[in-house]
Amino acid sequence: MEWSLTGPKRADVVPRQWARYYLENAPSLVWLVFANVAGIFVGIFFYLPTLPDVETLAWPLYMDSPVATLLMALALATLLPNLGRRLDDAPTNLVLAYLHTITFVWLVETGLWTALALNLHVTLYFPDLWRYFGVLVTHLLFVPEAYLLPHFGETTRGALVLALALALVNDVLDYGFGLHPPLRYDPGLVLVAGSVATSLLAVGLAAHAFGRHSAARTAAQ
């Protein structure tokens, strides 16, 4: 198992050779960016019937999945200037460390939350081909996709703290103000507790997955 990036070492959940194949080659990188942009529109289509009931300014807080795929598309797009070079040469700075960390947390939390929400009352969704299997599989794929980020991104303590604060604020908005994604049942304490748990877990996984941002490395670039 390969170790890479500066700072504290971390293990590669997605093998390094896979990450290099998808992120160093123009066709596969462009395909990944396109897939995430397409995911934005697919996600918006899913939320569309309920959007009139939500204040327009609150839409980004309501549509968790489209926001997660938007963030990933932006994070992947930062690699476009690096095409033709190795991932170790990808640009890194403090702003990117925050973007990559928040993107990782949003993807993992959204993927895990969706699996939890669908299976708490599984009979309301199963065996619907799209509303159960389609939604479950596509959202669980958020997790391995998130693990592409540590192959070229870094984090900082501040980025982790901000990601945790944003995730917990999102939980408060979801259940305190009714901005959780559409469900076929009323969320109860189990889902609320599970949401907080997935937020904490996502930040913990980010802390473990990423190397730490090095100001010296940025200066060297």
Phi, psi and chi 1 to 4 in degrees:
 res  aa     phi    psi   chi1   chi2   chi3   chi4
   1 MET       -  126.0 -172.9  171.1  -71.7      -
   2 GLU   -85.2  145.0 -176.9  178.0  -16.1      -
   3 TRP  -108.1  144.5  -58.2   99.5      -      -
   4 SER  -153.9  172.2   57.8      -      -      -
   5 LEU    71.8  158.1  -63.5 -178.8      -      -
   6 THR   -82.2  172.7   57.7      -      -      -
   7 GLY    82.4 -168.4      -      -      -      -
   8 PRO   -54.3  139.4  -25.1   34.1      -      -
   9 LYS   -76.8  154.7  -57.7  -59.3 -176.0 -178.0
  10 ARG  -143.8  155.6   49.5  114.9 -178.6  118.9
  11 ALA   -90.1  148.4      -      -      -      -
  12 ASP   -89.3  111.9  -66.5  -25.4      -      -
  13 VAL   -72.9  -46.8  172.2      -      -      -
  14 VAL   -88.5  122.5  173.5      -      -      -
  15 PRO   -53.2  143.7  -26.5   35.4      -      -
  16 ARG   -58.8  -39.6 -176.3   68.6  169.3  177.8
  17 GLN   -65.5  -33.2   62.8  -91.1   26.6      -
  18 TRP   -68.0  -45.7  -66.4    4.7      -      -
  19 ALA   -60.1  -42.3      -      -      -      -
  20 ARG   -64.5  -39.5  -69.2 -167.4   60.2 -164.6
  21 TYR   -61.6  -47.1  174.0   80.7      -      -
  22 TYR   -78.7  -27.4  -77.0  104.9      -      -
  23 LEU  -106.2  -14.0  -58.1  177.0      -      -
  24 GLU  -100.3  -14.9  -70.0 -178.7   -5.5      -
  25 ASN  -101.7  132.6  -62.6  -53.0      -      -
  26 ALA   -57.8  -49.1      -      -      -      -
  27 PRO   -59.7  -45.3  -23.7   34.8      -      -
  28 SER   -71.9  -36.6   53.9      -      -      -
  29 LEU   -66.8  -44.3  178.1   58.9      -      -
  30 VAL   -63.4  -38.8  170.0      -      -      -
  31 TRP   -61.5  -42.2 -179.1   87.5      -      -
  32 LEU   -64.2  -42.8  -81.6  174.4      -      -
  33 VAL   -60.9  -46.5  173.4      -      -      -
  34 PHE   -61.3  -42.3  173.6   79.4      -      -
  35 ALA   -60.8  -39.3      -      -      -      -
  36 ASN   -73.5  -36.0  -79.5  -83.6      -      -
  37 VAL   -64.1  -41.8  171.0      -      -      -
  38 ALA   -62.1  -37.7      -      -      -      -
  39 GLY   -61.1  -31.0      -      -      -      -
  40 ILE   -60.4  -48.6  -62.1  169.6      -      -
  41 PHE   -71.2  -37.4  -67.5   99.9      -      -
  42 VAL   -62.7  -42.5  172.2      -      -      -
  43 GLY   -63.8  -42.7      -      -      -      -
  44 ILE   -61.6  -39.7  -68.7  174.2      -      -
  45 PHE   -59.6  -38.2  178.9   79.0      -      -
  46 PHE   -64.5  -39.1  172.5   80.8      -      -
  47 TYR   -83.0  -15.6  -76.2   89.5      -      -
  48 LEU   -50.4  -45.0 -157.6   56.4      -      -
  49 PRO   -61.2  -25.8  -22.8   34.6      -      -
  50 THR  -101.4   -5.9   58.7      -      -      -
  51 LEU   -61.5  -36.6  -74.7 -178.8      -      -
  52 PRO   -59.8  -21.9  -25.7   36.2      -      -
  53 ASP   -86.4   -1.9  -61.6  -34.3      -      -
  54 VAL  -117.4  137.4  179.1      -      -      -
  55 GLU   -56.8  137.7  -69.8  -69.7  -23.4      -
  56 THR   -55.5  -42.2  -55.6      -      -      -
  57 LEU   -66.3  -19.2  -67.0  178.0      -      -
  58 ALA   -91.9   -2.8      -      -      -      -
  59 TRP   -56.2  -44.6  -74.7    1.1      -      -
  60 PRO   -61.9  -27.0  -22.0   34.3      -      -
  61 LEU   -82.0  -20.0  -56.8  172.4      -      -
  62 TYR   -90.7  -38.5  176.3   57.7      -      -
  63 MET   -93.2   79.0  -63.3 -172.8  -69.6      -
  64 ASP   -62.6  -45.8  -68.1  -15.9      -      -
  65 SER   -65.5  -48.9  -61.5      -      -      -
  66 PRO   -59.5  -36.3  -26.4   36.4      -      -
  67 VAL   -65.4  -41.1  168.6      -      -      -
  68 ALA   -62.2  -44.6      -      -      -      -
  69 THR   -72.0  -30.6   52.1      -      -      -
  70 LEU   -63.3  -46.8  170.4   61.7      -      -
  71 LEU   -59.8  -42.1  -70.8  171.6      -      -
  72 MET   -66.3  -39.4 -171.6   59.7 -179.3      -
  73 ALA   -60.4  -42.2      -      -      -      -
  74 LEU   -65.4  -42.9  -67.6  174.3      -      -
  75 ALA   -62.8  -42.7      -      -      -      -
  76 LEU   -67.4  -35.5  -68.9  170.5      -      -
  77 ALA   -63.5  -24.9      -      -      -      -
  78 THR   -66.9  -14.7   66.6      -      -      -
  79 LEU   -86.8  -13.6  -76.2  176.1      -      -
  80 LEU   -57.7  -40.9  -67.2  174.3      -      -
  81 PRO   -67.3  -14.1  -20.2   33.4      -      -
  82 ASN   -92.7   -1.5 -164.5   60.7      -      -
  83 LEU   -57.5  137.7  -75.7  173.9      -      -
  84 GLY    95.1   -6.3      -      -      -      -
  85 ARG  -124.8  169.7  -66.3 -178.5  -70.2  176.8
  86 ARG   -76.1  158.8  -66.8  173.7   60.7   89.3
  87 LEU   -60.0  -32.1  -78.0  179.8      -      -
  88 ASP   -62.8  -16.9  -72.1  -27.3      -      -
  89 ASP   -96.6    3.8  -61.2  -38.0      -      -
  90 ALA   -61.8  144.7      -      -      -      -
  91 PRO   -63.1  145.4   23.0  -33.6      -      -
  92 THR  -143.4  136.9  178.3      -      -      -
  93 ASN  -157.7  179.4   55.0   51.6      -      -
  94 LEU   -65.2  -39.7 -166.9   58.1      -      -
  95 VAL   -62.1  -44.5  172.7      -      -      -
  96 LEU   -65.7  -35.6  -70.1  178.4      -      -
  97 ALA   -60.4  -40.3      -      -      -      -
  98 TYR   -68.5  -43.7  -85.3   77.0      -      -
  99 LEU   -61.1  -47.7  171.1   62.3      -      -
 100 HIS   -66.8  -38.3  -64.0  151.0      -      -
 101 THR   -66.7  -48.4  -56.3      -      -      -
 102 ILE   -64.8  -38.5  -67.4  170.0      -      -
 103 THR   -62.1  -46.5  -59.4      -      -      -
 104 PHE   -56.7  -49.4 -178.1   99.7      -      -
 105 VAL   -63.7  -41.5  169.4      -      -      -
 106 TRP   -66.8  -40.7 -127.8 -110.0      -      -
 107 LEU   -65.2  -49.7  -75.6  168.6      -      -
 108 VAL   -65.5  -46.0  171.7      -      -      -
 109 GLU   -62.9  -43.2 -162.3  -80.1  -25.0      -
 110 THR   -65.3  -42.0  -58.2      -      -      -
 111 GLY   -63.4  -46.8      -      -      -      -
 112 LEU   -68.7  -40.7  -64.6  179.8      -      -
 113 TRP   -61.4  -41.8  179.9   89.5      -      -
 114 THR   -61.6  -43.9  -58.3      -      -      -
 115 ALA   -61.8  -41.3      -      -      -      -
 116 LEU   -65.0  -48.0  172.8   65.5      -      -
 117 ALA   -63.1  -39.9      -      -      -      -
 118 LEU   -68.2  -35.0  -73.1  176.5      -      -
 119 ASN   -95.4   -6.3  -72.8  -69.3      -      -
 120 LEU   -66.5  -37.0  -88.2 -179.2      -      -
 121 HIS  -130.6   65.2  -64.7  -83.2      -      -
 122 VAL   -62.0  -30.2   66.1      -      -      -
 123 THR   -66.9  -18.2   55.7      -      -      -
 124 LEU   -77.9  -14.3  -63.6  177.0      -      -
 125 TYR  -121.4  -44.1  -63.0   95.0      -      -
 126 PHE   -73.3  137.7 -177.9   86.1      -      -
 127 PRO  -103.3   36.2   37.6  -33.1      -      -
 128 ASP   -54.0  123.2 -170.2  -51.3      -      -
 129 LEU   -61.3  -43.4 -175.2   60.4      -      -
 130 TRP   -93.0  -49.5  169.5 -116.6      -      -
 131 ARG   -66.9  -19.3  -67.8  -68.1  178.9  171.4
 132 TYR  -109.4  -69.0 -177.5   75.8      -      -
 133 PHE   -65.6  -44.5  -69.0  104.6      -      -
 134 GLY   -62.6  -49.9      -      -      -      -
 135 VAL   -66.1  -42.3  172.7      -      -      -
 136 LEU   -62.9  -50.4 -179.2   63.2      -      -
 137 VAL   -65.9  -46.2  170.8      -      -      -
 138 THR   -62.9  -37.0   54.9      -      -      -
 139 HIS   -77.7  -33.2  -76.2   73.0      -      -
 140 LEU   -66.2  -27.2  -75.5  179.0      -      -
 141 LEU   -67.2  -17.3  -73.3  174.3      -      -
 142 PHE   -58.3  -33.6  -74.7    6.7      -      -
 143 VAL   -68.6  -54.8  177.9      -      -      -
 144 PRO   -63.1  -31.7   19.5  -31.5      -      -
 145 GLU   -63.9  -38.8 -174.4  175.9   41.0      -
 146 ALA   -59.3  -34.0      -      -      -      -
 147 TYR   -75.7   -1.5  -87.3   96.2      -      -
 148 LEU   -72.2  -30.0  -69.2  172.9      -      -
 149 LEU   -61.6  -42.8  -66.7  166.4      -      -
 150 PRO   -64.4  -12.0  -24.2   35.3      -      -
 151 HIS   -75.0  -17.6  -75.6  -79.6      -      -
 152 PHE  -137.1   -7.1   62.4   92.1      -      -
 153 GLY  -109.4  167.9      -      -      -      -
 154 GLU  -134.6  175.5  -61.7  172.4  -31.6      -
 155 THR  -138.1  171.9 -166.6      -      -      -
 156 THR  -137.3  166.1   67.2      -      -      -
 157 ARG   -60.2  -41.1  179.5  177.4  -62.0  178.6
 158 GLY   -62.7  -39.5      -      -      -      -
 159 ALA   -65.3  -39.3      -      -      -      -
 160 LEU   -67.0  -41.4  -68.7  166.9      -      -
 161 VAL   -64.1  -44.4  169.8      -      -      -
 162 LEU   -64.1  -42.6  178.5   59.8      -      -
 163 ALA   -61.0  -40.9      -      -      -      -
 164 LEU   -64.8  -44.8  176.5   60.1      -      -
 165 ALA   -61.2  -43.7      -      -      -      -
 166 LEU   -64.6  -41.2  -69.8  174.0      -      -
 167 ALA   -64.7  -41.8      -      -      -      -
 168 LEU   -71.6  -37.5  -66.9  178.1      -      -
 169 VAL   -62.6  -39.6  166.9      -      -      -
 170 ASN   -61.4  -39.1 -172.3   58.9      -      -
 171 ASP   -62.7  -41.4  -70.6  -27.0      -      -
 172 VAL   -63.0  -44.3  171.2      -      -      -
 173 LEU   -64.9  -39.0  -67.0  172.9      -      -
 174 ASP   -60.1  -48.1  -80.4   -6.6      -      -
 175 TYR  -103.5  -22.3  -55.7  107.4      -      -
 176 GLY   -84.4  -28.0      -      -      -      -
 177 PHE  -124.2   10.4  -64.6   86.6      -      -
 178 GLY    70.8   27.7      -      -      -      -
 179 LEU   -98.5   17.6  -68.8  178.2      -      -
 180 HIS   -71.0  155.9   57.5   77.9      -      -
 181 PRO   -57.6  156.9  -26.4   35.8      -      -
 182 PRO   -58.6  134.9  -21.9   32.2      -      -
 183 LEU  -130.2  158.8  -65.3  168.2      -      -
 184 ARG   -92.8   11.5  -67.1 -179.6  177.4  177.9
 185 TYR  -150.9  162.5   59.2   90.4      -      -
 186 ASP   -79.8  127.8  -68.4  -31.8      -      -
 187 PRO   -65.5  139.4   23.0  -32.6      -      -
 188 GLY  -114.8 -168.6      -      -      -      -
 189 LEU   -63.3  -32.4  -70.3  178.5      -      -
 190 VAL   -64.1  -44.5  174.0      -      -      -
 191 LEU   -68.5  -39.1 -176.2   58.4      -      -
 192 VAL   -60.9  -48.4  173.5      -      -      -
 193 ALA   -63.4  -39.1      -      -      -      -
 194 GLY   -64.7  -36.4      -      -      -      -
 195 SER   -64.7  -44.4  -62.6      -      -      -
 196 VAL   -63.4  -40.4  173.5      -      -      -
 197 ALA   -63.1  -42.5      -      -      -      -
 198 THR   -67.6  -32.3   56.3      -      -      -
 199 SER   -64.9  -46.9  -64.2      -      -      -
 200 LEU   -64.1  -41.3  -64.4  173.0      -      -
 201 LEU   -64.7  -42.1  177.9   58.7      -      -
 202 ALA   -61.4  -41.7      -      -      -      -
 203 VAL   -68.8  -39.9  175.0      -      -      -
 204 GLY   -61.5  -41.7      -      -      -      -
 205 LEU   -65.8  -37.6  -68.3  174.2      -      -
 206 ALA   -63.5  -42.6      -      -      -      -
 207 ALA   -61.4  -35.7      -      -      -      -
 208 HIS   -78.4  -32.8  179.5  -94.7      -      -
 209 ALA   -81.1  -38.0      -      -      -      -
 210 PHE   -88.6  145.9  -76.5   97.7      -      -
 211 GLY   -73.9  162.9      -      -      -      -
 212 ARG   -87.4  139.6  -64.8  -57.9 -177.3  -94.9
 213 HIS   -63.5  134.8  173.8   67.8      -      -
 214 SER  -114.4  118.3  169.2      -      -      -
 215 ALA   -63.5  -32.3      -      -      -      -
 216 ALA   -64.9  -39.4      -      -      -      -
 217 ARG   -66.3  -40.3 -177.5  178.4  178.4 -134.9
 218 THR   -62.2  -43.2  -58.4      -      -      -
 219 ALA   -62.9  -35.4      -      -      -      -
 220 ALA   -66.9  -30.1      -      -      -      -
 221 GLN   -72.1      -  -67.4  178.0  -21.7      -
